[in-house]
Amino acid sequence: MATLKKETLLEWYRQMVLIRLFETRCDELYREKKITGVYLHLYSGHEAVGVGALSALKPSDHVITAYRDHGIAIARGVDPKPIMAEMMGKKTGTSGGKGGSMHIASREHNFWGGYAIVGGHLPLATGIGLACRYNETDEVVISFIGDGATNNGYFHESLNMSQIWDLPVVWIIENNLVGMGTRIEDSSGQVELHKRSVAYGMKDGGRVDGQDVIAVNKVVSEAVEYARKSGPVLIEAMTYRYKGHGVSDKSFDKRLADELKEWTENKDPIQLLKRSLVEKYKGIQKELDAIDKTAAAQVDEATQYGLESPAPTYEDLISNVYV
Ligand SMILES: Cc1ncc(C[n+]2csc(CCOP(=O)(O)OP(=O)(O)O)c2C)c(N)n1
């Protein structure tokens, strides 16, 4: 923390607060049936992983993730307005309203999505890494991976090939201890998932506290620099999701009530950073309050934008659809 600028820390705080408020609003809008669809996966609790990791990238670098993607899009700098419109299935959404919450993407930000098939985006991350090397750029790809995706065949194929070809991919496992309702110890023989790197001869980026944005940024920054020059790295960030698998999953909260209490009361990434900032900088509370207020207004604005945006027309719906 000593070597980081106050502005940097405040920017990370701002992004994390914006994500949390955005997700909380999405939860409400889903209950009001303004956002529809079978699932809506919130990033609440994971904020420090996305924000810490993506702050290590340049705009020319690449990002890809699974379906818990709204927070990643915000951390990548995508405007919350089209993200919200996408969730409401509106024409002004990031994918014209045809993708929905699991398929947020922005070409302009080299944010390649948002994928619903568990592990399905991992070969794409390898492919983007191959394109970076083939075109002789110095670009890097960050691919987020759920712990539940690490036992899917795509994980093996994608990580192995990235190592064979020394591709510039930083693989970040967001280990939130469960895949839907299955505990990591019930799905993996090796529960320290970063150790999977040994199987591929890949650089082990280790296990990082995913609730500590500063720690995440440090580990990922080193990995990004390594990946630019040398090849892939595997990192495991320990985190926790504060809501159910999707917003309609109630059983999760009941089953793990004690664990949830511990992670929300003592390991909330926003509160941890806030505490450090208040200790270090006298009188910073006013600045933090102003950031909270601006973020809340931005979420209101995004909600209004989504609600007022038109639905896609029939022509919109049949465009860019290939059979
Ligand atoms: C190939 C495939 N199998 C099963 C599913 C159903 N499914 C959706 S999410 C999920 C759990 C994934 O957990 P994890 O990768 O840990 O991500 P998290 O939800 O914890 O972020 C499963 C099994 C799916 N979408 N795709």
The ligand as a MOL file (V3000), in Angstrom:
LIG
                    3D

  0  0  0     0  0            999 V3000
M  V30 BEGIN CTAB
M  V30 COUNTS 26 27 0 0 0
M  V30 BEGIN ATOM
M  V30 1 C -20.7370 -27.4050 -19.7080 0
M  V30 2 C -21.7100 -26.9600 -18.6450 0
M  V30 3 N -22.0550 -27.8310 -17.6610 0
M  V30 4 C -22.9040 -27.4430 -16.6850 0
M  V30 5 C -23.4240 -26.1770 -16.6920 0
M  V30 6 C -24.3700 -25.7430 -15.5620 0
M  V30 7 N -23.6190 -24.8720 -14.6520 0 CHG=1
M  V30 8 C -23.7650 -23.5360 -14.7500 0
M  V30 9 S -22.7990 -22.7610 -13.6750 0
M  V30 10 C -22.1900 -24.1590 -13.0140 0
M  V30 11 C -21.1960 -24.1170 -11.8860 0
M  V30 12 C -19.8960 -23.4990 -12.2410 0
M  V30 13 O -19.2120 -23.0840 -11.0920 0
M  V30 14 P -17.8870 -22.2200 -11.1390 0
M  V30 15 O -17.1510 -22.5230 -12.4160 0
M  V30 16 O -17.1610 -22.4700 -9.8730 0
M  V30 17 O -18.3590 -20.7250 -11.2300 0
M  V30 18 P -19.1560 -19.8060 -10.2060 0
M  V30 19 O -20.6070 -19.9760 -10.5160 0
M  V30 20 O -18.7970 -20.2500 -8.8270 0
M  V30 21 O -18.7180 -18.4190 -10.5020 0
M  V30 22 C -22.7470 -25.2460 -13.6610 0
M  V30 23 C -22.4300 -26.6520 -13.3180 0
M  V30 24 C -23.0660 -25.3040 -17.7380 0
M  V30 25 N -23.5070 -24.0520 -17.8140 0
M  V30 26 N -22.1830 -25.7190 -18.6810 0
M  V30 END ATOM
M  V30 BEGIN BOND
M  V30 1 1 1 2
M  V30 2 1 2 3
M  V30 3 2 2 26
M  V30 4 2 3 4
M  V30 5 1 4 5
M  V30 6 1 5 6
M  V30 7 2 5 24
M  V30 8 1 6 7
M  V30 9 2 7 8
M  V30 10 1 7 22
M  V30 11 1 8 9
M  V30 12 1 9 10
M  V30 13 1 10 11
M  V30 14 2 10 22
M  V30 15 1 11 12
M  V30 16 1 12 13
M  V30 17 1 13 14
M  V30 18 2 14 15
M  V30 19 1 14 16
M  V30 20 1 14 17
M  V30 21 1 17 18
M  V30 22 2 18 19
M  V30 23 1 18 20
M  V30 24 1 18 21
M  V30 25 1 22 23
M  V30 26 1 24 25
M  V30 27 1 24 26
M  V30 END BOND
M  V30 END CTAB
M  END
